[in-house]
Amino acid sequence: MNKTININLGGFFFHIDEVAYQKLRRYLESISKSLSDDPQGKNEIIADIEARISELLSEKITDARQVVNESDIDDIIKIMGQPEDYAEAEESYNESTYSYTRNNASGKKLFRDGDDKFLGGVASGIAHYFDIDTIWVRLGLLALFFGAGFGVLIYIILWILLPEAKTTAEKLQMEGEPVNIDNIEKKIREEFNNVSENVTVFANKASEKIKDGANEFSDKMSKTFSGKTKKNNGLQDLFETLGKIILAIFKVIGKFIGVIIIFVSAAVILSLIIGGFSVGSLEWLNVDGQLLQYPPFFYDATLPKWLLVLSAFFLIGIPFLILFILGLRILSSNVRKLSKPASLTLLGIWIVALLAMIFTGLEYGTSYANYGQSTEKNTLNIVKNDTLRIKMINDDTIYYRHNLRRNSSQEEVEIDGTMMTYSNYIKVDVKRSSSNESYVIIQKESRGKNKSNASKNAQNIKYKYEVVDNTIVLDAYFLSEYKNMWKDEEINITIYVTENAYVYFDNSTKHFLNDVDNETDIYDKEMVNHHFLITESTLKCTDCIEEIEDKKEVLEEQANEKVDEKLVKKHELTV
């Protein structure tokens, strides 16, 4: 049984047993003897040391009724350093060079920083060693983890190998500061100031604990005199422990959420930067990019494209920049929030960008609202018993296509220094002429702000064909103005041939024929390389017996399947 003593240490009262008190007293006396004979300087340092010890004890003693024991004092001495550290620091301070005589005390050493740690303090220790902000080291380790996959292994190895800076001398060495009296005093004061808020909170908690203890004592006495017993508070302790565990779990989850926010926002911002330079040609930098196309509403817009690119960048980038800073603040309390002027400036830029995009979107909506077309009719010199050959070609000097086929996509091409769009969205149909003459109708379609504007856009589509003897050579592409990239433009070609004439479809038309009506319902792709007679009602193949037989077999199989289905249903109903 040890006797307890009440002491005033750094302005706070502690209950300490006699053995621990004697050890603490001898420790402070040893430090006092190791310092210089200047009473004022010695008293200031001792006062700072006592305040630091008081703060460390406050972290350990969470209950006002708890007694400080010898092991608590040993832990404090381990953190604060042995008295000989102060004596050696005093000796080095008195030297004219102000250099420390111990070999391992000069220069910067690598430690783990236990005062600023997320897991083990490795990142903050490396940040001290290289004199950079801790958040960048943490982001680098995370990048190694997600990118190369060995970031966790490196962190664990460093956690095992690097010692933690616990004493004041080790913390000074970690920061590259000379271990002398001034720096020790400065470090102690700095640590004391950094946790002054924690001390205040502890003092409030301690007063509340004392008050609760007094109330509990009063209740106990009243229950004792009334013959009642105290209720078991084990369930309350269980709930408090569970609450602490849940709170710790939420803190860890919050850190991981911060990491996710940082990576997502950084990826979006980086994508915006790359996309801004590759989405097209930035006019003020004259940079060409073919990786991406502008969004549809960028074409035919009143505002210049470079301004729309900037508006889109700020509209999306500013919110993710705020999220990036929020993620950094979740991981590190050292990251400051944006100042009010900076926040207002970003808000103003974002609102202007939003208005620019709204204006352009409304403009695009109106430019796409109406449908228009332009029709061109030309006579063909094809009469009864003549054979009209239909062929399609591409101009590979404009845009090379390995396989010619109908495609709704549009490509950017340059014609004589002018940007235009190239498209293969062409439909070809053949029908019987209602008169004695053969002719071709080219119907161009586009969209615009109004019907007149849409018809004008359709009329400006560039499309060519030529007739050589009895062969009509159709272009497998058309060109349009660059601003009409997203106007759903297409060309429908209908060739009307007089009755009892013949039509031959070249293989090049295979992917452009569009629902050509024929007597045996041969598929469009199978009509190529065959002759068809124009009858009174439809087209009749004259040299595709195999295709007809195949078609008949398919029709028969489909009919048989339908009959079988009907029989099965009838049987099920009978059963």
Disulfide bonds with the S-S distance in Angstrom:
Cys541-Cys544 1.57
